[in-house]
Amino acid sequence: MKRLGNRWLRALLVLAMLVNVTACGAVTEEEKPQETDPVKQEAEQIPKPEEQPEETSVPEEEVEEAEEAPTLLNVICTSVGCQYSDSVNDEWHSVETEQQSLLLDEESAKAYPNLAKALEGLRDEHASVMETTMNSMMESFQEVVVEGGFGTDLLDRTTRTVERADGNYFSFVEQNESYYGGAHGGYMITGMTFDVNTGARVTLSDIVTDADECKAVVAKLLNDHFGDIFYDDVHKLIAEYELDGFTWSMDPFGITLYFNQYELAPYAAGMQIVDLAYEDYPDLLDGSYFEPQEQYVLELYAYEECVVDLNSDGVKETITVDRSVDEYDYYTTEILLNNQMIKSDVEDYSAECYLVKCKDAAYLYVFHRMESDYSVLEVFDLTTGTLVPWGDGNSNLFMPGTYVSREEDGRYYYETNCPVFVNPEQFYLSSRLDTLSTYNGTKKYHVGEQGLPVSDDQVYTVDAGFLLKAKTGIPCKVMKEDGTVIDENGVLPAGTFFKIVSATKTEVWGVRAIDYVPESEEYDLNYFMVNTDTMYDTDTLYYIQLDSENGDTINGTNIWELLDGLMYAG
């Protein structure tokens, strides 16, 4: 059972920081046509002129046979947000709101259409909330900052984190942090749980077999763990709750109940969180909701204890992740596995840790965040308690995805989509590439031997937010969207704007922007940025090969003489 008793401390630290700031490899020639399959997948996601699909009649029985439900879900996190900034009394201050939503990817949505529909409905609600919240915050900005002279930034952000995602149930927590001016911000957590097959909400009364006993257990745990912090006798407070009035979520092992600020105790007491593991309370919880799961991914937070059978031998192990900091603000990660201490040699500024449970083994994935968005992945075998060497340690999690933006009435709107790490059989990692600019390239992975990420993709999928412009004709190979070669000795015409959609360390595939009009003939970074109105000619792909032995050249000519818009990070 994952122990979340100290997560409220992390939430308060986030708020404290907010208040302090405001209130107080190369591929062979023969392989290249096959390599473009990932390009085709990427190109299919690029906006196209509307086409009327051909109507086809598929027997219902045939569709049912084709749809084979995956054991685990594949989840996408989509975010919509809005920012506004203005200079007040010669200082810039901002307003920002964001709403994250969780959706199923195309494969899982076909297998579980009812859940997909329910989550899409929530996404639409979240987008509406974002717009309403932004309007309200703009009024607060006028009153608090402009008229009130209170120099601060306003914020309202809701994130959603998956707690369980399998072929039976989907559960997540919603965490809202806000600051509208005043002595301190606010923090609130809620939870939602769904039946994956029906798409219906699961209630606490569905799971708990005895409401009165459940309340008694919760009150005792609160009293034992938090002591004398409550407004009144905690047993009396909890007894007044309706069972379905509790805020809760579900993980593979049990349920977690959340009590927000001011709910049971003063603001200074923070949140209170209680775990009820099925193994600890088998008579209180319906066991059909907690059948053993062979595979899953759980995010582990610092100083929280996780007790789980790592190698499916019937014996549970205890895992705790500890983070220590030195005088230079560098952190190191230590993993306590039962009584064995496993230390990482990587120093970072932050880290994300995931317990990756496979059928007969378990691993800890630690993503270390470094300067300049650099990230290093370490993989630890929790069966042996050892670090597993991996040559491609430069990998990010949650970096891949799509990003689009627009400006309206002085406000900057943005939308992002990115996969969530919940499935050992399918997840995405991105690595830094420096092929005709610096950007992240993404591959799909699965957990392979020794727990290391293994990818079947030959090339990286790229979603760069900028365009390049050909100064002169550039030698290239011209292909159709499906990878069929049209011209082995083609030319990318001078004046063409193109977007990189796939790459290796020495090759790129690009699509032509057919209606991109620069805002200015003057050279600046915005000149090349992608906007939501840009359309792309996805019928034709340009494959450009760099001369690996002669530096940054194409057919003997330096790339800076051939292209405008190149952007490299240090």
Number of C-alpha atoms within 10 A of each C-alpha: 22 24 20 21 19 17 16 21 14 13 17 18 11 14 19 15 11 19 19 11 11 20 17 12 8 13 14 7 7 8 10 16 13 13 19 24 17 22 25 20 14 17 24 12 10 16 14 14 8 6 6 6 6 6 6 6 6 8 8 9 8 9 10 10 8 10 13 12 14 14 16 21 27 24 23 19 22 21 22 22 21 22 17 19 15 14 10 16 11 7 9 12 18 18 22 23 25 25 26 23 23 24 24 23 15 14 15 22 19 15 21 22 17 17 25 22 15 17 19 16 12 15 20 12 13 19 18 13 15 23 17 12 19 22 13 12 21 17 11 18 27 12 13 20 22 16 11 11 13 16 19 24 21 23 21 22 18 20 17 21 17 25 22 25 26 19 18 17 24 26 23 21 21 18 17 17 19 19 23 22 20 13 11 17 21 16 22 16 21 18 21 19 24 22 17 24 16 14 19 13 17 18 17 20 15 12 18 18 15 14 18 14 13 18 21 15 18 21 20 14 17 19 16 10 13 14 10 13 15 17 12 11 13 21 16 12 15 21 16 10 12 12 18 12 11 18 18 24 26 29 22 24 23 23 22 23 19 23 20 22 19 14 15 20 19 14 14 10 17 19 25 22 23 21 22 23 21 20 13 13 14 13 13 18 24 18 17 8 17 20 12 12 15 14 19 22 23 22 19 22 22 21 19 16 20 21 17 18 18 24 19 17 9 9 10 15 16 16 24 19 20 16 14 12 13 9 6 6 11 14 18 20 22 17 22 17 19 12 10 10 12 17 15 13 10 15 18 20 13 15 20 15 20 18 20 25 26 22 12 13 20 25 27 25 22 21 22 27 19 16 8 8 10 14 23 19 22 23 23 23 18 23 14 11 17 13 16 14 12 12 7 12 15 17 21 23 21 15 18 23 21 16 18 15 17 14 13 8 6 10 15 15 18 17 17 16 21 19 23 21 23 25 23 20 20 19 21 22 23 23 21 17 19 16 19 24 15 15 21 21 27 26 20 17 18 17 19 13 8 14 22 20 21 15 17 9 14 19 26 24 28 28 20 21 16 21 25 24 21 19 18 16 15 21 18 22 19 23 21 16 22 18 20 15 18 13 13 12 9 18 17 24 14 14 14 20 27 24 23 26 23 26 30 20 19 18 19 24 25 27 26 23 20 14 12 19 12 13 9 9 8 9 11 10 11 15 18 24 15 20 17 11 12 14 18 22 19 21 14 20 31 26 26 23 21 22 16 13 7 12 12 16 18 19 14 11 15 15 19 13 12 16 20 19 21 17 16 12 8 5
